[in-house]
Amino acid sequence: MKKSFPGFLLSSLLFVSAAASAGSNTGFTQVAQISYAPSGIVKVWFPVGAVTGMAACVPASNVGNEYAFVFDSTTPGGKSMLAGLLDAHSTGIPLWMFGSGACDVLTGFESVASFNTQN
């Protein structure tokens, strides 16, 4: 079967675009610390060795021994994430954090796309 060049080009561009926008992730690991701001912005810190694929928008000056993901806890989705995060952290359940690849909640820190709890 013959593949058309425009179709091949479009599918290739979509693949490259998806790969370029992929964010960081941690694998299942313990949260190192959680920071809360009066604005409702929550930073979730993980050991830097657990993080793969760090977002390009995060400057090296914001990464030391730990890497922070951020979310806005004042939104409905943020409130749900905060509840799950606090439950997992207080009971010692490891999280698998997925970053969005963007720093659109707080400049210089990768936004949370989602996270999973283990077990």
N, C-alpha and C positions, 0 to 999 in steps of 0.2 A: 504494500500500500504506500502510495506516495504522500509525503508530508509537505504541506505548503510552507514556503518560507515565512510569510507573515504570521502564520499560526505558531511556527517554531520560535520565531523572534519574540512574540508576545508571551508565550509560555516561559521562555528563558528569562525575560525581563521580570516576570512575576516571581520566579524562583529567586533571582538575585535580590529583588526588592524585599522579599520576605526574610531572606537570610541577613540582609543588612539591618533590618529593623529588630532583629531578635535581641532580647535583653539577657541580662545575667541570670544565673540560678545558683543555688547553693547545694543541692542534694540534701538529704535529711541531715540536719545538724541542729545543735542547741543555739538558741538566741544568746548572744553575749550580753546585750543590754538593750533597753528600750528608753528612748528619750521622748518626753511629752512637752509641747510648747503651748502657751496660752491661746495661740491661733488655731489649735486643733491639729497641727501637723505633728505626726508621730514618725520618729526615726527608729528603725529596727536594725540593730547592729549585729553582724555575724563575723566570726574570725575570717580574716582576709584569705587564708588558705582554703577555705571552704567554697569560695566564690569563683565561678568560671564565667568567662565572657563579659568582663566588666564593661559597662556602657561608656561610649566615647565622650559623652557629655560630663562625665565625672572627672574633675581634675585630680592629678596625683596628690595635690595638697589636701584633698578630702579623704584620702586613703592612707591609713597607717597600718596598725595591726588588725583593724576592723573595717568593714565596709558597711555602709548604711543604705537601706532601702527606705523610702518615705511614702506616706499616704496621708490623705486629709480625713481625719476622723469625724468631721462635721457633716459629711455627706451620708446618705443612707447606706451606700456600699462600704464607706469607711467605718461606719459604726459597726457593721457586721464583721468587718475584718478585725477591728479592735477587740470585739468580744471573743472571737476565735483565737486571736493572738494572746490575749490575757489568759484565757483558759489553758492554752497549750503551754505558755510560759510558766504559769503558776503550778502546773502539774508535772513539768519537766518533759513534756512530749516534744520530740524533735519536729522541726518544720522544714519544708522544702519550699523556699521562696523563689518566685519567678519575677524578675524585673521586666519592665516595659521597654527598656532600651532608651527611654526618654527621661529628661529631667524637667518635667512640666508641672510638678507640684511644688518643688523647691529647687531653685537653681543650684546646680552642682551635685545633686543627689538623685540617684535613679529612683523613679516611681515604681511602686509595687503594681504588678499586673495581677497576681494571684498568689496564693500559697496553699500547700497541702499539709495536713498533719499526719504523722505516722501512727498506724494502728487504728 
